[in-house]
């Protein structure tokens, strides 16, 4: 695992303890290891997203936190308390499922109240339900039934039911995946705004990197049951831990390079287009094979003598720009242009070395 330094206390114990600490988490299903020894610290009051391709283990981790799966090894500590042996209904955690799991025979208000009754919470249930419905902007819809609501409204009912018991942690398992793009974008904004207002830690699962970037304070990027990188979205985009992180996030061009020298957070590398000096990941040694991560915005049409001659293979209209795919000396490149090139055109490009990044090949 590549840990985020900001999330780990130093040896002197400085900094606040994490809300949730996972150590050595393992989950197997027969011969398949879904989660392979993950360590993770999640801060309080943050929106954290578990991101990665299908089958990478992100939902399994979410289900272990919620108590719906039991780890084969490792520990989970929430708010200083071990979750070992604690059933889901006794954990200070609630889950919003992908299907919402609303009761069709209950009104919106009764669906929301169900969480309190399940946990045998007393007090003025009706008042708390009314307040929570206002929080999710459904204050005048408590009398309706789920089939009378839009998909977005049903999603907000599911969130209301989850937050009314005031959990320390709210888990969300791809709750927007069934919605159309316009509704998803709208509800992303609402979810983030709700999390900020409530100051509850959210842990969100998705395979959609754009959604993760729109919502998250912290992204936990996973692949094949392991944590690849744990950092803020800006850090993962600009300084990916390895070639997988670079390729999964943001559609980068990955140029094979050989490290000539590395020190002070920079590396001198040999590329198919000549020598380049760029910011670099830690742990790169001279002679190592690595990749130069070049985002589309790091390549621009050359005003003079180009550093790279690229032959266009495809161009797609994206509104104000054309997303272009090309090759240069056999290396696939991605960049954008204001005007549409034709397949087969040769485009001269320059590389912004200061914004590109040298990272580990694997």
Secondary structure, 3 states (H helix, E strand, C coil): CCCCHHHCCCCCCCCCCCCEEEEEEEEEECCEEEEEEEEEEECCCCEEEEEECCCCCHHHHHHHHHCCCCCCEEEEEECCEECCCCCHHHCCEEEECCCCCCCCCCEHHHHHHHHHHHCCCCCCHHHHHHHHHHHCCCCCCCCCEHHHCCHHHHHHHHHHHHHCCCCCEEEEECCCCCCCHHHHHHHHHHHHHHHHHHCCEEEEEECCHHHHHHHCCEEEEEECCEEEEEECHHHHHHCCCEHHHHHHCCCCEEEEEEEEEEECCEEEEEECCEEEEEEECCCCCCCCEEEEEECHHHEEECCCCCCEEEEEEEEEECCCCEEEEEEECCEEEEEEECCCCCCCCEEEEEECCCCCEEEECC
